[in-house]
Amino acid sequence: MASPQAPLPPRRRLRLSIGAAVVLALVVLSAAVGLGIMRGQAAPVESVPLTDTGTGTGPGSGSGPESTGELYVHVLGAVEKPGLYVLDLDARLVDALAAAGGTTADADLTAVNLARVLEDGEQIVVPAAGALVGAPGGAAPPPGDDRIDLNAADQAALETLPRIGPALAERIIAWREENGRFTSIDDLLAVPGIGEKLLAGMRDGVRV
């Protein structure tokens, strides 16, 4: 008959209890760390592409181009689909007219430079052939009158005037959009940056 097994000494029982507790703690810690890593993973970010506004409507966000490789232009006048368009950074005026569906049959293409490189935020106005914007009845200018029409000229035409650079040309167009047509050449004095001396130098080269 086998003798009953002797009970473990108290010190050995204590060591076994501590060892089991350590193992259990390591298992719980590993599970917690794994769960934390799973929860800490970031969800993928869904990118929103910049919408081409070829339909003539403005971009939904109302902000400027997200990429340096794109620019906004506003096409008006004798084109099939006037509106706001997003083009490549190196686009030319002919690309803007193509985006607007092309020009109408009465467009005066001699009044615009189709090869001109565009700038972000500019407005392009294609005039109708034989029409003078802002003149009573749309009458054509007298023969030999090559002065710049303040009410029809685009930015490129205005920049041909003495001491008129891109910034002042944009201000002239902005004033025209906000206040209506120029009724006299002296109205240019209301454009920020144009004073008496500057006006005197360009007076003979413009008309309304």
Buried (B, 14 or more C-beta within 10 A) or exposed (E): EEEEEEEEEEEEEEEEEEEEEEEEEEEEEEEEEEEEEEEEEEEEEEEEEEEEBBEBEEBEEEEEBEEEEBBBBBBBBBBEEBBBBBBEBEBBBBBBBBBBBEBEEEBBBEBBBEEBEBBEEBBBBBBBBEBBBBBEEEEEEEEEEEBBBBBBBBBBBBBEBEEBEEEBBBBBBEBBEEEEBBEEBEBBEEBEEBEEEBBEEBBEBBBB
